[in-house]
Amino acid sequence: MTIKELNKRKTPIVAIDTTLDKYNGKVLFPEKLAKANEVLKRIGLPKVKK
Amino acid sequence: MNVHKYQLKADRKLHIFQFISEGPKGKIPKLVEFTETNLHDFYNLAFGDKDPKTGKINDEITTNNGDTEKVLATVVAAVYAFTDKYPEVWVYATGSTKTRTRLY
């Protein structure tokens, strides 16, 4: 991939930091997740037009 | 539109992202988390400030570091990175207040 192509991409370059692996399996925002689950349960899945 | 973004770091699964907000309030680490909801392949997006002393996360704080647009652009970049790795997933996002949800 050229530099020009890289600059056009919307996907950023992300550095992997293995110290962040300690957060795997943990929910950092439990209230947010609970709220999201509640809304998704109440409203359901979005309708996707094909 | 090409807004400046902060450099992103992530865990190996690309479920947790971290970047450092820089401004008048100093350097503030921020975390972005993608967590699967009770619906398979539906992920909740959440982000907030990480207290470097306690390690606790706060998504209701108003940092006031003068870089709202850059922070949001960085969070969007994290969404692109996450969905690039997991193209089949859906991402659900709201703010901690109605005002923030409208902004996002």
Backbone of each chain as nested JSON, in Angstrom:
{
  "chains": [
    {"id": "A", "residues": [
      {"number": 1, "name": "MET", "atoms": {"N": [0.847, -1.197, 0.0], "CA": [0.0, 0.0, 0.0], "C": [0.89, 1.259, 0.0]}},
      {"number": 2, "name": "THR", "atoms": {"N": [0.568, 2.222, -0.848], "CA": [1.382, 3.426, -0.921], "C": [0.967, 4.402, 0.181]}},
      {"number": 3, "name": "ILE", "atoms": {"N": [1.807, 5.425, 0.415], "CA": [1.496, 6.449, 1.425], "C": [0.216, 7.183, 1.037]}},
      {"number": 4, "name": "LYS", "atoms": {"N": [0.068, 7.405, -0.262], "CA": [-1.123, 8.116, -0.74], "C": [-2.379, 7.305, -0.415]}},
      {"number": 5, "name": "GLU", "atoms": {"N": [-2.308, 6.014, -0.66], "CA": [-3.445, 5.132, -0.376], "C": [-3.713, 5.071, 1.123]}},
      {"number": 6, "name": "LEU", "atoms": {"N": [-2.66, 5.029, 1.91], "CA": [-2.805, 5.003, 3.37], "C": [-3.49, 6.274, 3.875]}},
      {"number": 7, "name": "ASN", "atoms": {"N": [-3.114, 7.412, 3.301], "CA": [-3.699, 8.679, 3.734], "C": [-5.166, 8.79, 3.36]}},
      {"number": 8, "name": "LYS", "atoms": {"N": [-5.566, 8.073, 2.304], "CA": [-6.966, 8.138, 1.853], "C": [-7.856, 7.246, 2.704]}},
      {"number": 9, "name": "ARG", "atoms": {"N": [-7.267, 6.244, 3.323], "CA": [-8.058, 5.275, 4.099], "C": [-8.692, 5.928, 5.318]}},
      {"number": 10, "name": "LYS", "atoms": {"N": [-9.901, 5.5, 5.626], "CA": [-10.556, 5.995, 6.84], "C": [-10.114, 5.176, 8.045]}},
      {"number": 11, "name": "THR", "atoms": {"N": [-9.699, 3.954, 7.792], "CA": [-9.256, 3.112, 8.9], "C": [-7.906, 3.636, 9.392]}},
      {"number": 12, "name": "PRO", "atoms": {"N": [-7.81, 3.968, 10.677], "CA": [-6.568, 4.561, 11.172], "C": [-5.487, 3.508, 11.387]}},
      {"number": 13, "name": "ILE", "atoms": {"N": [-4.274, 3.985, 11.551], "CA": [-3.185, 3.096, 11.951], "C": [-3.22, 3.031, 13.474]}},
      {"number": 14, "name": "VAL", "atoms": {"N": [-3.367, 1.817, 13.979], "CA": [-3.505, 1.628, 15.419], "C": [-2.317, 0.828, 15.941]}},
      {"number": 15, "name": "ALA", "atoms": {"N": [-1.693, 1.338, 16.994], "CA": [-0.575, 0.612, 17.602], "C": [-1.14, -0.378, 18.622]}},
      {"number": 16, "name": "ILE", "atoms": {"N": [-0.642, -1.604, 18.576], "CA": [-1.101, -2.605, 19.544], "C": [-0.303, -2.433, 20.832]}},
      {"number": 17, "name": "ASP", "atoms": {"N": [-1.023, -2.275, 21.917], "CA": [-0.403, -2.112, 23.235], "C": [-0.874, -3.279, 24.098]}},
      {"number": 18, "name": "THR", "atoms": {"N": [0.007, -4.226, 24.325], "CA": [-0.389, -5.448, 25.033], "C": [-0.752, -5.174, 26.5]}},
      {"number": 19, "name": "THR", "atoms": {"N": [-0.358, -4.014, 27.027], "CA": [-0.743, -3.701, 28.411], "C": [-2.264, -3.477, 28.509]}},
      {"number": 20, "name": "LEU", "atoms": {"N": [-2.897, -3.189, 27.372], "CA": [-4.352, -2.998, 27.363], "C": [-5.09, -4.341, 27.388]}},
      {"number": 21, "name": "ASP", "atoms": {"N": [-4.364, -5.439, 27.159], "CA": [-4.999, -6.763, 27.213], "C": [-5.573, -7.058, 28.596]}},
      {"number": 22, "name": "LYS", "atoms": {"N": [-5.075, -6.358, 29.618], "CA": [-5.575, -6.597, 30.978], "C": [-7.063, -6.27, 31.103]}},
      {"number": 23, "name": "TYR", "atoms": {"N": [-7.587, -5.451, 30.183], "CA": [-9.001, -5.073, 30.212], "C": [-9.885, -6.124, 29.537]}},
      {"number": 24, "name": "ASN", "atoms": {"N": [-9.276, -7.107, 28.858], "CA": [-10.069, -8.153, 28.21], "C": [-10.906, -8.911, 29.238]}},
      {"number": 25, "name": "GLY", "atoms": {"N": [-12.162, -9.103, 28.912], "CA": [-13.035, -9.835, 29.814], "C": [-13.643, -8.961, 30.889]}},
      {"number": 26, "name": "LYS", "atoms": {"N": [-13.216, -7.712, 30.942], "CA": [-13.789, -6.795, 31.936], "C": [-14.711, -5.819, 31.231]}},
      {"number": 27, "name": "VAL", "atoms": {"N": [-15.789, -5.416, 31.917], "CA": [-16.691, -4.414, 31.366], "C": [-16.396, -3.102, 32.099]}},
      {"number": 28, "name": "LEU", "atoms": {"N": [-15.852, -2.149, 31.358], "CA": [-15.428, -0.892, 31.98], "C": [-16.596, 0.063, 32.206]}},
      {"number": 29, "name": "PHE", "atoms": {"N": [-17.652, -0.081, 31.413], "CA": [-18.811, 0.801, 31.526], "C": [-20.068, -0.046, 31.718]}},
      {"number": 30, "name": "PRO", "atoms": {"N": [-20.201, -0.705, 32.877], "CA": [-21.313, -1.641, 33.075], "C": [-22.69, -0.986, 32.993]}},
      {"number": 31, "name": "GLU", "atoms": {"N": [-22.79, 0.239, 33.456], "CA": [-24.104, 0.914, 33.424], "C": [-24.497, 1.224, 31.987]}},
      {"number": 32, "name": "LYS", "atoms": {"N": [-23.531, 1.641, 31.218], "CA": [-23.794, 1.93, 29.794], "C": [-24.248, 0.669, 29.074]}},
      {"number": 33, "name": "LEU", "atoms": {"N": [-23.579, -0.437, 29.369], "CA": [-23.909, -1.711, 28.718], "C": [-25.299, -2.166, 29.128]}},
      {"number": 34, "name": "ALA", "atoms": {"N": [-25.607, -2.014, 30.407], "CA": [-26.932, -2.415, 30.907], "C": [-28.023, -1.584, 30.237]}},
      {"number": 35, "name": "LYS", "atoms": {"N": [-27.743, -0.314, 30.059], "CA": [-28.714, 0.578, 29.413], "C": [-28.898, 0.186, 27.946]}},
      {"number": 36, "name": "ALA", "atoms": {"N": [-27.793, -0.125, 27.291], "CA": [-27.858, -0.539, 25.889], "C": [-28.673, -1.817, 25.752]}},
      {"number": 37, "name": "ASN", "atoms": {"N": [-28.448, -2.769, 26.649], "CA": [-29.198, -4.027, 26.61], "C": [-30.682, -3.783, 26.825]}},
      {"number": 38, "name": "GLU", "atoms": {"N": [-30.981, -2.855, 27.693], "CA": [-32.384, -2.53, 27.986], "C": [-33.057, -1.929, 26.751]}},
      {"number": 39, "name": "VAL", "atoms": {"N": [-32.383, -1.019, 26.095], "CA": [-32.939, -0.362, 24.905], "C": [-33.103, -1.372, 23.775]}},
      {"number": 40, "name": "LEU", "atoms": {"N": [-32.089, -2.194, 23.566], "CA": [-32.154, -3.181, 22.483], "C": [-33.259, -4.202, 22.739]}},
      {"number": 41, "name": "LYS", "atoms": {"N": [-33.494, -4.523, 24.004], "CA": [-34.555, -5.464, 24.353], "C": [-35.917, -4.836, 24.075]}},
      {"number": 42, "name": "ARG", "atoms": {"N": [-36.01, -3.548, 24.361], "CA": [-37.302, -2.839, 24.22], "C": [-37.587, -2.535, 22.753]}},
      {"number": 43, "name": "ILE", "atoms": {"N": [-36.587, -2.074, 22.027], "CA": [-36.795, -1.62, 20.651], "C": [-36.519, -2.729, 19.635]}},
      {"number": 44, "name": "GLY", "atoms": {"N": [-35.581, -3.612, 19.952], "CA": [-35.271, -4.699, 19.035], "C": [-34.235, -4.3, 18.004]}},
      {"number": 45, "name": "LEU", "atoms": {"N": [-34.101, -5.128, 16.97], "CA": [-33.075, -4.924, 15.961], "C": [-33.52, -3.875, 14.944]}},
      {"number": 46, "name": "PRO", "atoms": {"N": [-32.581, -3.119, 14.382], "CA": [-32.948, -2.157, 13.337], "C": [-33.351, -2.892, 12.066]}},
      {"number": 47, "name": "LYS", "atoms": {"N": [-34.249, -2.252, 11.309], "CA": [-34.672, -2.873, 10.052], "C": [-33.659, -2.502, 8.988]}},
      {"number": 48, "name": "VAL", "atoms": {"N": [-33.141, -3.517, 8.324], "CA": [-32.11, -3.274, 7.32], "C": [-32.714, -3.408, 5.931]}},
      {"number": 49, "name": "LYS", "atoms": {"N": [-32.561, -2.396, 5.129], "CA": [-33.077, -2.437, 3.755], "C": [-32.04, -3.09, 2.865]}},
      {"number": 50, "name": "LYS", "atoms": {"N": [-32.482, -4.085, 2.111], "CA": [-31.537, -4.78, 1.21], "C": [-31.759, -4.405, -0.233]}}
    ]},
    {"id": "B", "residues": [
      {"number": 1, "name": "MET", "atoms": {"N": [-14.344, 15.774, 5.017], "CA": [-13.831, 16.544, 6.16], "C": [-12.667, 15.791, 6.829]}},
      {"number": 2, "name": "ASN", "atoms": {"N": [-11.533, 16.461, 7.002], "CA": [-10.376, 15.792, 7.561], "C": [-10.016, 16.448, 8.885]}},
      {"number": 3, "name": "VAL", "atoms": {"N": [-10.52, 15.905, 9.987], "CA": [-10.256, 16.458, 11.31], "C": [-9.061, 15.728, 11.911]}},
      {"number": 4, "name": "HIS", "atoms": {"N": [-8.211, 16.469, 12.613], "CA": [-7.066, 15.848, 13.269], "C": [-7.532, 14.88, 14.34]}},
      {"number": 5, "name": "LYS", "atoms": {"N": [-6.736, 13.809, 14.51], "CA": [-7.077, 12.796, 15.484], "C": [-5.856, 12.506, 16.352]}},
      {"number": 6, "name": "TYR", "atoms": {"N": [-6.105, 11.921, 17.503], "CA": [-5.013, 11.469, 18.35], "C": [-4.561, 10.075, 17.909]}},
      {"number": 7, "name": "GLN", "atoms": {"N": [-3.34, 9.754, 18.279], "CA": [-2.814, 8.421, 17.969], "C": [-3.536, 7.4, 18.847]}},
      {"number": 8, "name": "LEU", "atoms": {"N": [-3.986, 6.336, 18.211], "CA": [-4.716, 5.301, 18.931], "C": [-3.823, 4.113, 19.257]}},
      {"number": 9, "name": "LYS", "atoms": {"N": [-4.025, 3.567, 20.452], "CA": [-3.416, 2.291, 20.818], "C": [-4.575, 1.347, 21.144]}},
      {"number": 10, "name": "ALA", "atoms": {"N": [-4.363, 0.059, 20.968], "CA": [-5.449, -0.883, 21.226], "C": [-4.909, -2.191, 21.763]}},
      {"number": 11, "name": "ASP", "atoms": {"N": [-5.788, -2.964, 22.398], "CA": [-5.422, -4.321, 22.807], "C": [-5.403, -5.195, 21.552]}},
      {"number": 12, "name": "ARG", "atoms": {"N": [-4.978, -6.44, 21.719], "CA": [-4.816, -7.305, 20.554], "C": [-6.132, -7.641, 19.872]}},
      {"number": 13, "name": "LYS", "atoms": {"N": [-7.225, -7.597, 20.634], "CA": [-8.533, -7.92, 20.049], "C": [-9.183, -6.7, 19.407]}},
      {"number": 14, "name": "LEU", "atoms": {"N": [-8.613, -5.537, 19.611], "CA": [-9.187, -4.261, 19.15], "C": [-10.569, -4.028, 19.756]}},
      {"number": 15, "name": "HIS", "atoms": {"N": [-10.729, -4.392, 21.035], "CA": [-11.96, -4.105, 21.76], "C": [-11.78, -2.901, 22.682]}},
      {"number": 16, "name": "ILE", "atoms": {"N": [-10.544, -2.639, 23.045], "CA": [-10.225, -1.514, 23.929], "C": [-9.214, -0.622, 23.222]}},
      {"number": 17, "name": "PHE", "atoms": {"N": [-9.519, 0.668, 23.162], "CA": [-8.612, 1.627, 22.553], "C": [-8.257, 2.685, 23.595]}},
      {"number": 18, "name": "GLN", "atoms": {"N": [-7.053, 3.191, 23.478], "CA": [-6.637, 4.26, 24.383], "C": [-5.964, 5.365, 23.581]}},
      {"number": 19, "name": "PHE", "atoms": {"N": [-6.218, 6.587, 23.967], "CA": [-5.484, 7.717, 23.402], "C": [-5.332, 8.771, 24.487]}},
      {"number": 20, "name": "ILE", "atoms": {"N": [-4.452, 9.737, 24.223], "CA": [-4.162, 10.773, 25.213], "C": [-4.658, 12.119, 24.702]}},
      {"number": 21, "name": "SER", "atoms": {"N": [-5.599, 12.693, 25.441], "CA": [-6.082, 14.03, 25.103], "C": [-5.097, 15.057, 25.649]}},
      {"number": 22, "name": "GLU", "atoms": {"N": [-4.72, 16.028, 24.809], "CA": [-3.767, 17.047, 25.246], "C": [-4.373, 18.436, 25.101]}},
      {"number": 23, "name": "GLY", "atoms": {"N": [-4.29, 19.198, 26.181], "CA": [-4.845, 20.536, 26.145], "C": [-4.512, 21.296, 27.413]}},
      {"number": 24, "name": "PRO", "atoms": {"N": [-5.26, 22.389, 27.686], "CA": [-4.988, 23.221, 28.862], "C": [-5.053, 22.461, 30.191]}},
      {"number": 25, "name": "LYS", "atoms": {"N": [-5.827, 21.369, 30.217], "CA": [-5.927, 20.579, 31.452], "C": [-4.83, 19.52, 31.543]}},
      {"number": 26, "name": "GLY", "atoms": {"N": [-3.942, 19.53, 30.567], "CA": [-2.828, 18.581, 30.58], "C": [-3.088, 17.356, 29.725]}},
      {"number": 27, "name": "LYS", "atoms": {"N": [-2.385, 16.272, 30.019], "CA": [-2.528, 15.019, 29.256], "C": [-3.488, 14.094, 30.002]}},
      {"number": 28, "name": "ILE", "atoms": {"N": [-4.583, 13.807, 29.33], "CA": [-5.616, 12.988, 29.976], "C": [-5.847, 11.732, 29.166]}},
      {"number": 29, "name": "PRO", "atoms": {"N": [-5.568, 10.565, 29.741], "CA": [-5.804, 9.327, 28.984], "C": [-7.297, 9.037, 28.866]}},
      {"number": 30, "name": "LYS", "atoms": {"N": [-7.687, 8.579, 27.685], "CA": [-9.086, 8.242, 27.441], "C": [-9.166, 6.815, 26.908]}},
      {"number": 31, "name": "LEU", "atoms": {"N": [-10.207, 6.134, 27.3], "CA": [-10.419, 4.758, 26.853], "C": [-11.71, 4.659, 26.049]}},
      {"number": 32, "name": "VAL", "atoms": {"N": [-11.653, 3.86, 24.988], "CA": [-12.83, 3.558, 24.177], "C": [-13.026, 2.047, 24.257]}},
      {"number": 33, "name": "GLU", "atoms": {"N": [-14.242, 1.641, 24.575], "CA": [-14.495, 0.212, 24.764], "C": [-15.641, -0.254, 23.876]}},
      {"number": 34, "name": "PHE", "atoms": {"N": [-15.445, -1.395, 23.235], "CA": [-16.522, -2.038, 22.473], "C": [-16.859, -3.327, 23.213]}},
      {"number": 35, "name": "THR", "atoms": {"N": [-18.08, -3.419, 23.708], "CA": [-18.501, -4.591, 24.486], "C": [-19.726, -5.213, 23.835]}},
      {"number": 36, "name": "GLU", "atoms": {"N": [-19.698, -6.526, 23.667], "CA": [-20.848, -7.183, 23.049], "C": [-22.041, -7.126, 23.992]}},
      {"number": 37, "name": "THR", "atoms": {"N": [-23.186, -6.793, 23.432], "CA": [-24.411, -6.734, 24.217], "C": [-25.011, -8.134, 24.31]}},
      {"number": 38, "name": "ASN", "atoms": {"N": [-26.229, -8.219, 24.799], "CA": [-26.9, -9.52, 24.864], "C": [-27.264, -10.035, 23.467]}},
      {"number": 39, "name": "LEU", "atoms": {"N": [-27.221, -9.146, 22.478], "CA": [-27.474, -9.557, 21.094], "C": [-26.131, -9.855, 20.435]}},
      {"number": 40, "name": "HIS", "atoms": {"N": [-26.057, -11.043, 19.852], "CA": [-24.802, -11.453, 19.221], "C": [-24.42, -10.491, 18.104]}},
      {"number": 41, "name": "ASP", "atoms": {"N": [-23.164, -10.088, 18.067], "CA": [-22.624, -9.189, 17.05], "C": [-23.12, -7.75, 17.173]}},
      {"number": 42, "name": "PHE", "atoms": {"N": [-23.795, -7.436, 18.274], "CA": [-24.164, -6.051, 18.561], "C": [-23.262, -5.56, 19.683]}},
      {"number": 43, "name": "TYR", "atoms": {"N": [-22.489, -4.535, 19.391], "CA": [-21.524, -4.048, 20.358], "C": [-21.896, -2.653, 20.831]}},
      {"number": 44, "name": "ASN", "atoms": {"N": [-21.731, -2.442, 22.122], "CA": [-21.954, -1.124, 22.693], "C": [-20.63, -0.354, 22.694]}},
      {"number": 45, "name": "LEU", "atoms": {"N": [-20.682, 0.898, 22.234], "CA": [-19.503, 1.755, 22.26], "C": [-19.589, 2.654, 23.487]}},
      {"number": 46, "name": "ALA", "atoms": {"N": [-18.522, 2.697, 24.244], "CA": [-18.466, 3.598, 25.391], "C": [-17.067, 4.185, 25.482]}},
      {"number": 47, "name": "PHE", "atoms": {"N": [-16.974, 5.421, 25.931], "CA": [-15.64, 5.983, 26.152], "C": [-15.672, 6.987, 27.303]}},
      {"number": 48, "name": "GLY", "atoms": {"N": [-14.524, 7.17, 27.913], "CA": [-14.438, 8.093, 29.037], "C": [-13.012, 8.338, 29.458]}},
      {"number": 49, "name": "ASP", "atoms": {"N": [-12.874, 9.148, 30.487], "CA": [-11.545, 9.475, 31.002], "C": [-11.065, 8.38, 31.939]}},
      {"number": 50, "name": "LYS", "atoms": {"N": [-9.787, 8.097, 31.833], "CA": [-9.178, 7.14, 32.75], "C": [-8.381, 7.923, 33.789]}},
      {"number": 51, "name": "ASP", "atoms": {"N": [-8.677, 7.657, 35.049], "CA": [-7.903, 8.305, 36.114], "C": [-6.568, 7.561, 36.215]}},
      {"number": 52, "name": "PRO", "atoms": {"N": [-5.453, 8.237, 35.892], "CA": [-4.167, 7.523, 35.884], "C": [-3.743, 7.028, 37.271]}},
      {"number": 53, "name": "LYS", "atoms": {"N": [-4.296, 7.657, 38.309], "CA": [-3.904, 7.244, 39.67], "C": [-4.698, 6.018, 40.112]}},
      {"number": 54, "name": "THR", "atoms": {"N": [-6.01, 6.059, 39.891], "CA": [-6.862, 4.972, 40.392], "C": [-7.152, 3.921, 39.325]}},
      {"number": 55, "name": "GLY", "atoms": {"N": [-7.008, 4.316, 38.055], "CA": [-7.348, 3.405, 36.959], "C": [-8.826, 3.364, 36.678]}},
      {"number": 56, "name": "LYS", "atoms": {"N": [-9.611, 4.135, 37.433], "CA": [-11.074, 4.125, 37.242], "C": [-11.434, 4.935, 35.998]}},
      {"number": 57, "name": "ILE", "atoms": {"N": [-12.576, 4.545, 35.401], "CA": [-13.052, 5.178, 34.182], "C": [-14.293, 6.007, 34.486]}},
      {"number": 58, "name": "ASN", "atoms": {"N": [-14.368, 7.17, 33.874], "CA": [-15.514, 8.051, 34.094], "C": [-16.029, 8.534, 32.742]}},
      {"number": 59, "name": "ASP", "atoms": {"N": [-17.268, 8.147, 32.401], "CA": [-17.812, 8.575, 31.122], "C": [-18.793, 9.733, 31.265]}},
      {"number": 60, "name": "GLU", "atoms": {"N": [-18.943, 10.254, 32.472], "CA": [-19.861, 11.372, 32.678], "C": [-19.123, 12.682, 32.903]}},
      {"number": 61, "name": "ILE", "atoms": {"N": [-17.81, 12.593, 32.986], "CA": [-17.021, 13.779, 33.281], "C": [-16.98, 14.707, 32.063]}},
      {"number": 62, "name": "THR", "atoms": {"N": [-16.883, 16.006, 32.317], "CA": [-16.644, 16.963, 31.242], "C": [-15.204, 17.418, 31.403]}},
      {"number": 63, "name": "THR", "atoms": {"N": [-14.349, 16.941, 30.521], "CA": [-12.916, 17.159, 30.68], "C": [-12.527, 18.615, 30.452]}},
      {"number": 64, "name": "ASN", "atoms": {"N": [-13.205, 19.254, 29.488], "CA": [-12.886, 20.657, 29.164], "C": [-11.426, 20.857, 28.799]}},
      {"number": 65, "name": "ASN", "atoms": {"N": [-10.909, 19.985, 27.943], "CA": [-9.515, 20.122, 27.529], "C": [-9.386, 20.833, 26.187]}},
      {"number": 66, "name": "GLY", "atoms": {"N": [-10.502, 21.407, 25.711], "CA": [-10.472, 22.221, 24.498], "C": [-10.279, 21.446, 23.205]}},
      {"number": 67, "name": "ASP", "atoms": {"N": [-10.585, 20.169, 23.228], "CA": [-10.318, 19.356, 22.034], "C": [-11.461, 18.402, 21.712]}},
      {"number": 68, "name": "THR", "atoms": {"N": [-12.677, 18.863, 21.93], "CA": [-13.855, 17.999, 21.738], "C": [-13.887, 17.375, 20.36]}},
      {"number": 69, "name": "GLU", "atoms": {"N": [-13.686, 18.221, 19.333], "CA": [-13.76, 17.728, 17.955], "C": [-12.69, 16.671, 17.691]}},
      {"number": 70, "name": "LYS", "atoms": {"N": [-11.503, 16.897, 18.196], "CA": [-10.398, 15.967, 17.981], "C": [-10.677, 14.653, 18.717]}},
      {"number": 71, "name": "VAL", "atoms": {"N": [-11.234, 14.756, 19.92], "CA": [-11.57, 13.547, 20.694], "C": [-12.622, 12.737, 19.954]}},
      {"number": 72, "name": "LEU", "atoms": {"N": [-13.666, 13.404, 19.484], "CA": [-14.731, 12.682, 18.779], "C": [-14.22, 12.07, 17.482]}},
      {"number": 73, "name": "ALA", "atoms": {"N": [-13.35, 12.799, 16.772], "CA": [-12.759, 12.261, 15.548], "C": [-11.936, 11.019, 15.86]}},
      {"number": 74, "name": "THR", "atoms": {"N": [-11.276, 11.012, 16.987], "CA": [-10.467, 9.862, 17.395], "C": [-11.364, 8.676, 17.752]}},
      {"number": 75, "name": "VAL", "atoms": {"N": [-12.473, 8.951, 18.408], "CA": [-13.416, 7.872, 18.735], "C": [-13.984, 7.274, 17.452]}},
      {"number": 76, "name": "VAL", "atoms": {"N": [-14.304, 8.138, 16.488], "CA": [-14.806, 7.659, 15.19], "C": [-13.746, 6.797, 14.508]}},
      {"number": 77, "name": "ALA", "atoms": {"N": [-12.499, 7.217, 14.612], "CA": [-11.406, 6.43, 14.042], "C": [-11.354, 5.043, 14.688]}},
      {"number": 78, "name": "ALA", "atoms": {"N": [-11.612, 4.989, 15.98], "CA": [-11.638, 3.696, 16.69], "C": [-12.769, 2.823, 16.144]}},
      {"number": 79, "name": "VAL", "atoms": {"N": [-13.898, 3.457, 15.822], "CA": [-15.024, 2.714, 15.241], "C": [-14.623, 2.131, 13.891]}},
      {"number": 80, "name": "TYR", "atoms": {"N": [-13.938, 2.929, 13.077], "CA": [-13.47, 2.433, 11.779], "C": [-12.522, 1.245, 11.961]}},
      {"number": 81, "name": "ALA", "atoms": {"N": [-11.614, 1.371, 12.919], "CA": [-10.651, 0.296, 13.155], "C": [-11.371, -0.967, 13.62]}},
      {"number": 82, "name": "PHE", "atoms": {"N": [-12.327, -0.804, 14.519], "CA": [-13.068, -1.945, 15.066], "C": [-13.885, -2.636, 13.979]}},
      {"number": 83, "name": "THR", "atoms": {"N": [-14.611, -1.859, 13.199], "CA": [-15.468, -2.456, 12.162], "C": [-14.653, -2.968, 10.973]}},
      {"number": 84, "name": "ASP", "atoms": {"N": [-13.437, -2.469, 10.815], "CA": [-12.552, -3.003, 9.768], "C": [-12.128, -4.423, 10.145]}},
      {"number": 85, "name": "LYS", "atoms": {"N": [-11.879, -4.617, 11.444], "CA": [-11.483, -5.953, 11.914], "C": [-12.69, -6.887, 12.013]}},
      {"number": 86, "name": "TYR", "atoms": {"N": [-13.836, -6.319, 12.411], "CA": [-15.056, -7.122, 12.586], "C": [-16.158, -6.554, 11.687]}},
      {"number": 87, "name": "PRO", "atoms": {"N": [-16.097, -6.79, 10.392], "CA": [-17.014, -6.13, 9.45], "C": [-18.47, -6.556, 9.58]}},
      {"number": 88, "name": "GLU", "atoms": {"N": [-18.721, -7.67, 10.281], "CA": [-20.09, -8.161, 10.355], "C": [-20.865, -7.608, 11.553]}},
      {"number": 89, "name": "VAL", "atoms": {"N": [-20.2, -6.826, 12.423], "CA": [-20.851, -6.392, 13.664], "C": [-21.614, -5.083, 13.481]}},
      {"number": 90, "name": "TRP", "atoms": {"N": [-22.515, -4.824, 14.458], "CA": [-23.219, -3.558, 14.575], "C": [-22.675, -2.849, 15.81]}},
      {"number": 91, "name": "VAL", "atoms": {"N": [-22.613, -1.536, 15.727], "CA": [-22.135, -0.746, 16.864], "C": [-23.256, 0.167, 17.344]}},
      {"number": 92, "name": "TYR", "atoms": {"N": [-23.557, 0.06, 18.63], "CA": [-24.603, 0.877, 19.248], "C": [-23.91, 1.92, 20.124]}},
      {"number": 93, "name": "ALA", "atoms": {"N": [-24.309, 3.192, 19.969], "CA": [-23.649, 4.246, 20.747], "C": [-24.649, 5.3, 21.196]}},
      {"number": 94, "name": "THR", "atoms": {"N": [-24.554, 5.666, 22.45], "CA": [-25.324, 6.8, 22.974], "C": [-24.411, 7.579, 23.91]}},
      {"number": 95, "name": "GLY", "atoms": {"N": [-24.809, 8.799, 24.232], "CA": [-24.067, 9.587, 25.194], "C": [-24.58, 9.32, 26.6]}},
      {"number": 96, "name": "SER", "atoms": {"N": [-23.84, 9.786, 27.585], "CA": [-24.284, 9.601, 28.969], "C": [-25.408, 10.575, 29.323]}},
      {"number": 97, "name": "THR", "atoms": {"N": [-25.634, 11.568, 28.427], "CA": [-26.777, 12.471, 28.573], "C": [-27.425, 12.637, 27.2]}},
      {"number": 98, "name": "LYS", "atoms": {"N": [-28.659, 13.163, 27.184], "CA": [-29.356, 13.359, 25.897], "C": [-28.61, 14.383, 25.042]}},
      {"number": 99, "name": "THR", "atoms": {"N": [-28.029, 15.379, 25.682], "CA": [-27.275, 16.405, 24.959], "C": [-26.087, 15.779, 24.241]}},
      {"number": 100, "name": "ARG", "atoms": {"N": [-25.402, 14.912, 24.936], "CA": [-24.237, 14.256, 24.34], "C": [-24.654, 13.32, 23.204]}},
      {"number": 101, "name": "THR", "atoms": {"N": [-25.773, 12.639, 23.388], "CA": [-26.251, 11.747, 22.327], "C": [-26.524, 12.543, 21.06]}},
      {"number": 102, "name": "ARG", "atoms": {"N": [-27.142, 13.725, 21.222], "CA": [-27.412, 14.571, 20.047], "C": [-26.112, 14.999, 19.388]}},
      {"number": 103, "name": "LEU", "atoms": {"N": [-25.122, 15.324, 20.184], "CA": [-23.826, 15.743, 19.639], "C": [-23.159, 14.61, 18.866]}},
      {"number": 104, "name": "TYR", "atoms": {"N": [-23.173, 13.411, 19.469], "CA": [-22.505, 12.276, 18.83], "C": [-23.2, 11.896, 17.533]}}
    ]}
  ]
}
